[in-house]
Amino acid sequence: MRVLSVCFMFVILSACQSIPDVTFLKSDLLFDQGFDGFADIPIETEKDIFELNQEAKAFARSSVKGVFKPEEKIETLVQHIFSRSDLNLLYRADANTVANQTFQNRAANCLSMSIMTFALAQELGFEVRFQDIKVPEYWTIREGQSLLNRHINLQILPRQKNRIHFHFKKKGYEVDFDAQATRQHFPKTLLKRKQVVAMFHNNNGADALLKNDYVKAYAYFRSAILQSPDLSSAFANLGYLYRLSGHYAFSENAYLQAIKTDKNNLSAWRNLSHLYRYMGQHQKAKDIVSRVARKRASNPFFHINKGDQAFEKQQWEVALQHYKRALKLDRSYHEVFFGLAKTYFALGDFQRSQHFLQLAKKKSRTAQEQTIYQGKLKLLASIKSG
């Protein structure tokens, strides 16, 4: 089963231009009168999102019963969470649930799983931090729309009893509800709880948008922006919502704010180009598209994603072109070698498939990944001999 990591997302339609020097008032970005009834939509508070019931708290305490060393307690708790959730079967990219609901369902996306784990670890007195993983652009498809995925994880540390003594390096346990462990080597930044709340609301807004519930989508995007005005993806989503509902001026403002907040938000740039086409400003749109294309062409994950899309459509030669392009850009990712391996397998070239599977195993960074690739190599060997 393919495990997707959609921690926080925004919808897209399929060093860029100079960053716009714009300053918007709140009234230029939020168009409340265009979404009658948005104020009646119930929006989860920070307390709602992180609160645990007595059953969940008891689970946390019983998980570490008889374990005394803080580091061992952390590891034991995390193992119980993974075991209880059975992520390989119950991971759901569209499940944006509060901590209590995630605990009851035993299934959620990585943001909701991280929120629940944060709350459980805090219940046991640990210091917990959210980390934003700066992954390159990576997309998945849901309900006919392309979703740009971002990713967060957790760092759990024993709480210092004596704060007079400071340790420059504190041993922590990193928890990542993502099968793609290569993401662990990307840069990380710490997140505040309000930022995580904003991401949670942004996810719910994206889900509502996919279901064409524009009023609910607006309510959630609005809340995300008020919680965290620096969340570029929320402004990009809001811009897309405005474009779909015909509010072009507000759509442009939202896209420009998304870009001002994050100059490397290529999806906001691309969506802005689509908006300019709708507005008849074709040269502006053309300039943006060409600049975005040049920027994306240097991203190996862009070509890996395009290769995956072509592979799913059984366009083997197109997939090979993209995987080979990704390989030229960077030879350090096992995903590239696996893409080549599976495509050559589909083409019946088992020799090359085996070669690239071996390279994928060599480039993998964890014992779990190496075990998976070794299993694939054994399967391929049995097919070749049979």
C-alpha positions, 0 to 999 in steps of 0.5 A: 500500500502506498503511504502518502504524507499529506501533512498540510497541503494546498491545491494547485492547478496542474528565483521566479519573478521579482517578489511583489512589493505590496502591502495589503490591509486585512480588508484587501485579503479577507472578503467576508461578504462574499461567503455568507454563513461562514461565521456559522461554521464551527472551527476547532479551537487550539484546545479542541485540537490538542485535548485528550480524554481520560482513555487516551491519557490512561493509554499514555501512562500504561504504555510506559508503566515499569519503564524508568529511564526518560529516553526509554519511556519516549521510545516505548510510548512511540512504539505503542502509538505505532503499534496501536495505529497500525499505520500501514493499513490505516493511514488516511491522507484525508483524515484531518482529526483532532487528537481525541478523534485520531486516538479513537479512529486509530487512523489519520494523516501525518499532521493529525497523528503528530498532533495526537502524539504531541498531546500524549507525550506532553501528558507524560511530561516530555518536552515536545517540538513540532518541526517543519521539514523543508521538502522540495515540491511534491504532489499527489492527486485527490479527487481530480486536483493536484495537492502540493504536500508539505511535511512536519514531524516531532522531536520528543525530549526529556524535560530538564529538571534543573534549568540552571544547567543547560545542555547544548546537545540534548538527546531527543527522539524524532518521530516521523509518520512518513514512510519516506525516511529520506525526508529526514535529511532536509532542513528543519525549522521549529513550529509554534502551536499556533502555526500547527493549528493554522496548518490543521485549519488549512487542511480542513479548508482544502478538504472542503474546497475539494468537496466544493463547499466554498463557505466552509473552505473560506471559514477554515482558510480565514481562520488559518490566516488569522492564526498564522499570517505567515502561512503562505499555503493558506493564502495560496488556497484562499486565492484559488478559492477566490478564483473559483468563486469569481472574485478575481481582485481578491484572488490576485491579492491573496496570491501576491500575499502568498508569494510575498510570504514565501518567494519560493512558493512556485505553486502560488506563482503558477496559480497566479499565471492561471488567474492572469489568463482568466483576466486576459493578461496573457503576457503576465501569465506567459512570463510567470509560466516560463520562469516557474518552468526553469525553476522546477526543471532544476528540482529532482523531486519535480522530475521524480513526481512527473515520472511517477505520474507517467508510470501510473499512466503506463507511459514508460518512456516518458517516465524513464525520461523524467527519472533519468533527468532526476538522476542527472540532477542528483544521484543521492535519492533512492527514489530515483533509482527505484523509479528506474527499477520499476519502469525497467521491470514494467518494460520487461528488462529485468537485468536493468531493473535488478541493477537499479534496485541494488542501487536504490538499496545502496542509497537508502538511509534506513534499515527498514528501507534496505529490508524492503528493497532486499525483499524486492530483489528476492522477488525479482530473482525468483521471477527471473529464475522462474 
